[in-house]
């Protein structure tokens, strides 16, 4: 069996294990290693089969950085404590790990964008680029509106600058993902693998930014409850503590599985499209 097919098979199996584990809530070394191995397989595929030097190494680096982000996520993923006093000391390290993951995600999307720019362009209808611009703006608008909503719920007590600093890496990754999608339209092969992958990458980045705005709201809510003496008095309760506890308990496993699938499949489709671009350069409308 050719090495190329072996890499595709390894990616399909490891990605399926990781996504199904996220969907069912199964944890352990197997699903953790599966996601990392899937991304490293994409990196190896890019290094071996993408012809152009700049896209080859930027796509390879992006996949490696995403694998590192996955490892950071695993290091900061611990069981949620049952007691409220333990939760208040649990959420801040988890938020820091999430922030580090978002920074690595932004770096990876930036590398993908550089690689996309270096690919040869083809003549495409203008309406395709216009449609890509409209589609790319939707996740950016959704993330911005969600962050503004979280800010308004805690204003004026919350630090507005803290929210901006917290969601900035995820928002940057989402914006770069939109740019990646627009650029991919004019650099797509016949099957439009690169635009499909770029869209998945942007959706994964938007999900990360959305999660970060939610974690900021949770952090500020718990901090407010910690400083409230009413929480310690019997017979009294606060709406903030109830919403914060509910946010911790609810587990959107379907959303997590879809986000992981987008994060794994997006770079893989971009790498596959970049590998096909050189072979189709003379047959798809010619270079721009």
N, C-alpha and C positions, 0 to 999 in steps of 0.2 A: 504494500500500500504506500503511495507517495506520501512524503512528509507533510505536504500541504493538507491532504485529507485527514491525516492523523491529527494535525493541529486543530482543524475544524471539529473533528469528533471530540477531542479532549475539551475544547471550549464548550461544545453543546452539552456534554455530560456534566461538567463542573458547574456551568451556569444554571442548568436545570436543578441540580442538587441545592445550590445556594438559594435560588428563588423559591423552590418548594419548601425549603426549611424556613425561610422567612414567612411564607404564607401560613404554615402550620404552627409557627412559634417554636420549632425545634431548635435548640441551641447546643453548642458543643464545638469541639475542634473540627469536626467534619464539615459542617456548613461554613465555618469561618475560613478554613483552608480552601474550600471549594471556590469561594468568591475571589480570593487572592490568586489562586492558580488560574482561574479563567482570565483575569486581567493580565497576568504574566504570559499566558498563551497568546493573547492579543499583541502584547509587546514583541514576542518572538516572531509572530506572523508579520508584523510591520517591519521588523528588522530584516527579515528574509525576502519578502515579496513586494515591498513598495520600492519602485525603481528609482524615483527621484531622491537625491540625498537629503535635502532639507525636510520634505514630508516624512521620509523614512525615520529620521532620528527624532523629529518632534512628536510624531505619533507614537513611537516607541517610548519616549520619555513620558508622554502623557499617560500611557497605560501603566507605566511603573509608578508614577505619582499617585494615580487612582488606587493602585494596589496598596501603596503606603497609607493613603487615606482610609482604606478599609481596615488596615491593621490598627490605626489610631482609634477608629470607631470601636473595634473589638476590645482594645485595652481599657476603654472608658465605659464599656457596657457591663454594668453590674446589676444584680437583682434589686428591684426597688424595695426599700425597707417598709415594714408594716407600720411602724410608729411614726407619728408626726415629727417628733424631735429628731429622729434619724433622717427623715426626708429633708429637713431643713439643712442638714450638713451634707446631704447626698447630692443635691441639685447643682451646686456651684461647680464641683469638679466635672460633673457630666456636661455642664454648659461649656466649660473650658475645652473639653475634648471635642465637643460639637463645633466649637469655633475653629479649632485646629484642623478639623476635617474640612470645614468650609474653605479655609485658606488654601489647603492642598487642592481642593476641587477647583478653585479659581485658577490656580497655577496650571492645572491639567487642561482646563478649557482654553486658557490662553495659549498653551502649547499646541492644542488641536487647531486653534484659529491660525496660528503662524504656519502650521503645516498645510492648512487648506489654502492659504494665500499663495503658497509656493507651487500648488498644483496647476497644471495648464488649464486655461479657460476655453470654453466652447461657446458658440453662438446659440443663445437660448431666447425664446420669446420674452419680451419685456414684461408681459403679464405674469410670468412665472416669478420673476424677481419681486414684482409688486405684491403678489400673493404671499410670498415668503416674508416680506416685510410686515404685512398685516398679521400673519400667524406668529411671527417672532415677538410682536408687541404684546400679544395677549398674556403670556406668562409673566412678562415684566410688569404689566399693569396689575395683574392679580396679586403678585408678591408685594408691590408697592401699596396697594389698597389694604392688604392684610396687615402690613406693618403699621400703616396709619391707624387702622382700627384698634390694634393692640395698644398703640400709643395713647389714643383718645380714651381708652377704658381706664387708664391709670393716671392720666393727666389731672391736675398739675403736679402731683406728688412725685411722680417718677422722673428720673433723669432722662430727658429727651436725647441728649447726646449719647447716652449709654446704648439706647436702642439703635441709633445710627451705626455706632461702632460695632455692635453685635451682629447686625444683619448685613453690614457692608460687604463682607466676602461673598456671602450667598447671593446678594443682589448683583455684585460684579460678575460672578459666574453666570448668572441668568442673562445679563446683558450681553456678555461675550458669547453665550450660547446662541442668542438671537443673531448676532453678527455672523457666527459660524454657519447658521442655517442659511442666511442670505448669500453668503459667499459660496456655499456648497451648491446652490442651484446652477451656477454657471460653470461648475467644475464636476458635474455629475456624469457618470457613465450612463449607458442605456437603461439600466435598471434603477437608477436614481438611489443607489445605496447610500452615498454620502449625505444627501439631504435628509433621508430617513434617519440615519444615525445622528446627524446634527440636531434634529428635532427631539430625539430621545435624550440626548445629552442636555439640551436646554430644559426639558421637562424634569430630569433628575436634579439639575441645579435649582430649578424653581421649587421643587419639593424640599430641598435642603434649606433654601432661604425661608420658605414657609414654616418649616419646623423650627428654625432658629428664632423667628419672631414669636412663635408660641412658647419656646423655652424661656425667652426673655420675659414674657408676660408671667409665666409661672414663677420665675426667679423673683421678680418684683412683688408678686402676690405673696409668696411665702415670706419674703423679707418683711413685708408689711404686717403679716400675721405674727411673725416673731417678735416684733416690737410692740404688739398690741397686748395690753394687760387684760383686755376683755376676753381673749382666748383662754386665759388661765382661770377665769371665774366660772364656777358651775352655773348652769342654767342659761348661759349666754352663748350666742354663736354669731359668726359673721358670714356674709355672703362670699367674701373673698376666699376664706378658708375652704368653703364648700366647693367652689369652682376649681380651686387649685387642686384639692384632693381628687375631684372627678377627672381633671386633666391627667393626673398621674395614673389613675386606674384604667382609663379607657385605652385600649390597645388596637390601633388600626392596622391589623396584620395584612389586609388586602392592599392597602396603600403602601405599606413598607415593601411588600413583594413586588408591586408594580414599579416602585421607585428603584429597587435593586435591579430589576429586569432592564429598565431603561439605562441605568448606569453601566451595566455589563454589555448590553447589546449595542448601545450607541457607539462607543469606540470601535467595537468589532465591525459594525457596518461601515464606518468611516474608513477603517483600514482596508476592508475588502473593496470598497469603492476606489480608494487610492491605488490599490494594486491593479485594478482593472483600467484605470484612466489611461495609462501609457499605451495599452493595447488597443484602445478605442480612439486614440487621438486623431487619426486620419479618417475615421468613419462616422463620427458624430458631429457633422456640421463643420468640422475643421476648427483650428484654434481661432480664438477671437483676435 
